[in-house]
Amino acid sequence: MHGRAILEHLLHRDRLIVAIGTAVVAALAWAYLSGGAGMDTDMMAEMPDMAPMPWTLRSAALLFAMWWVMMIAMMAPSAGPTVLLYATIRHKHETASRAAIDAWIFLAGYLVTWAGFSLAAVLAQWALERLGLLSMAMASTSAVLGGVILLAAGLYQFMPLKRACLRYCESPLLFLSRHWRPGTRGAFRMGLRHGSYCVGCCWFLMALLFVGGVMNLVWIIGLMLYVAGEKLLPFGRRLSYAAGAILILSGVIVLARAV
């Protein structure tokens, strides 16, 4: 009985378990990125302007893993409040263990959506490399391309689609009240939907990695902090507009210098 009492005590702390688990997933993702994500980071640092290596099935798989782990590291922390609120609501209607399991399934659906984005990012990277627009460091070799990405990312901050997606990302209660689905299958579907809103909100910001370097940890950390602030801070909408203005100005400056 003593062992069962301990287990029940732990299960009643389902939200704590989910929170710690999400933090561990993000930490492991960051550790993988810090270790180079299977890439030869020494060669990238020594010869950043060298042409990229030829693509193989193995290198494509490594790139996909790198992008997906990067998205997990950047996006899992800002998804935490929605996952925890979901676990809290489920706990009111289900056992603690069932609520925790469904919260993990919700998070899995969320991360699967970012896997789809990661596949698209790998295809975009392949196309840019074929056009000779990316270096060994996976950064743009064209000032025009860099300027266009900055300008487009800035303009997207003001578009209705961005505002609509951000609305659900910054308000977990609004999302869950509008898109609630019962059961385990519903948890996965809700995770997919929430992930789609986050992709719609942030995909152009992720394209900025092609400007600063896909494996540039400073850019990755900066984008993660910005995304978290945009979603979690009470002035996130104003932050979004300010970032848009800065990106537009930066893009105009870069393009003007390139002409």
N, C-alpha and C positions, 0 to 999 in steps of 0.2 A: 504493500500500500504506500509505503514511503516513496518508492520509485515512481508510482503513478501520480502521487501528489506533486512531486517535483516536475513531472512531465506536463501536468495540467497547468501548473504555475507558469511554465515557460510558454505554453500555447496561448495562455491568456495575454501574453505580451506579444501578440502577433505583429502589432505595428512596429514594436522595437525590433523584432526579428526581420521584418521587411526592410526597415530603415537601415539596419546594420548590413543586411545582405546586399542592398543596393549600393551602399558605400563600398563594400568589398569588391563588387563587380567593377565599379568605377576605378577603384585603386588598382586592381589587377590590369585593367585596360591601360591606365597610365604607366604602370610598370613595364608593360609590353612595349608601349611607345618609347619610353625612356631608354629601353634596351635596344632600340633601333628597328623594332617591328620586323625583324628578319632581313633588313636591308643592310647593305654595306655602307654605313654612314661615314666611315673614314674616307672612302673613295669620294663620296658626295662632297665632303668638306674640302678635300685636297684638290679636286678637279670639278668645281661647281659648274663651270661653263662647258664641260665636255658633253658631247652628244650622248643621249640616253643609250643604254644597252639594248640589244635586240630583244623583242618580246618572245617568251616561251609560255607554255601552259603553266609551268611552275611559277614564273615571275608574275603572270597574271593572277594566279591564285594568291600569291603573297601580297600583291597590291590590293586585291579585294579584301583580304584579311586586315591589311593595314588601315584601309579606309573605314571598314566596319568597326574595328576596335577603336579607331579615332572618334567615330561618331558616338560610340558607347561612352568613351571617356568624357566627351564634351556634353552629351545630351542627357545621360542618366541622372546627373545631379539635379538638373532643372525639372526633370520629370518626377522627381521624388515626391513633392507635395501632392500631385494628382494620384500617384500610386498609393500613398499613405491614406489619403481621404477615401479612396476606393476600398482599401482594406478596412477602414473604420466603419463604413456603411455596410459592407458585407458581414462584418462581425456582429452587427445588430440583428441579422437574419439567419446567420449560419454559425456553425461551431468555429472556434478560434483557428483550428487546424485548416478547415475548409476555406476560411477567409484568407489565411496566409498563402495557401496554395493558389487560390484564384488571383491574388494580388501578383504573385510571380508569373502567372499565365498572362495577366494584363501587361506586365512589363515585357514579357517575351514577345507579345504582339507588337508592342511599341518598337522594340529593337528590330523585329523582322522588317518593319517599314523602313527603318534606316539601312537595313541590309539592301533593300531595293534601291535606295538612293546611292549606296556605295557601289553597286553594280553600274549604275548610270555614270558615276564619277570615274570609274575605271575606264569605261568606254570613251568618256570625254578626254581623259588623259591619253588614251591610245591615239585618238584622233589628233590631238594637239601635238603629240610627239611625231606622228607621221607627217605633220605639216612643218616640223622643225621649229615649233614655237615653245618647247619646253627644254630645259637644261637637265643635266644629270641630277641636280638638286631639286628637280620637279618644280621649278619656278619659271615663270614666263621669261623668254628671251626677247620679247617684243614689247617695246614701250607702248605701242598702239594697243596691243592686246591687253596689257595691264591697265591702261587708261580706260579702255572700253568696259572692262570688268568692274572697275571702281565706279565709273559713271552709271552703269546699269544697276549695280547693287545699290547705289544711292537712290536712284529713281524708284527702285522697287520698294524702298522703305515707305514711300508715299502712296503706293497703289492700293486699291480697295481689297485685293486678294490678300495682301500682307496684313492689313488691318483686321480682316475677317478671321484669318488664321490666328493672329496674335491674341485676338479676343478670347478664344477658347484656350490658348496656351497659358495666358496669364490668370485665368479664372477656372481652377479645377472644379469648383462647385457648379459653375455654369455648364461646363462640358458634361459632367456626370448627370446633371439634371436633364439635359437635352438629349443625351445619347446613351442612357442607361439600357443595358441588356442583361437579362437574368442568366444565371448558370455559368458553367465553365466555358462553354463555347461563346457565350456573350462576353465573358471577360477578355477572351482573345480578340474578338471582333472590336471591342471597345479600345483595346490596346492598339490595334491596327489603325482605327480611326483617329485616335489621339496622336499617334505617330504621323499620320498623314497631315494633320494640322501643323505639327511641328516642322515637318519637311517643307510644307507650304510657307511657313513663317521664316525659315532659316536657310533655305537652299541656296539663295544667292549670296548670303553671308559666307557659306562654306566655299563658294566659288572663289572667294578672296584668297584661299589657300594657294591657288595657282599664281597669285601675284607675289606673295611673300615666301612661298616654298611649302609644298605639301607636308614635308617632314620638319618644318621649322617650329620647334616647340614653343618659342616665344609667341608666334602668331597663333598657334593652337590654344595656348593658355589664354591669350588675350581675347580670342573669339569665344572661348568657353565662359569667361567672366562676363563678357558683354551679353551673351545670350541669356545667362542666368539673371543678370540685372534687368534686361528687357522684360523677362517673364515674371520675375519675383518682386521687383521694387515697385512701390506705389506710383512712381513717376515713370514707369516703363514706356508708356506711349510717347511722352516728351523725349525720353532718351532715344527712342526709335527715330523720331524726326530729326533730332540733333545729329545722330549718326548718319542719317541720310544726307543731310546738308554737308557734313564733313566729307563724306565719300564723293558726292557730286563735285565739290570744290577740288578735291584731290584728283579726281578723274580728269577734270578740265585742265588742271595744271600739267598733269602728265602728258595729256594729248597735245597741249600747246607746245610743250618742250620737244615733243616728238616730230612736230611738223617742220 
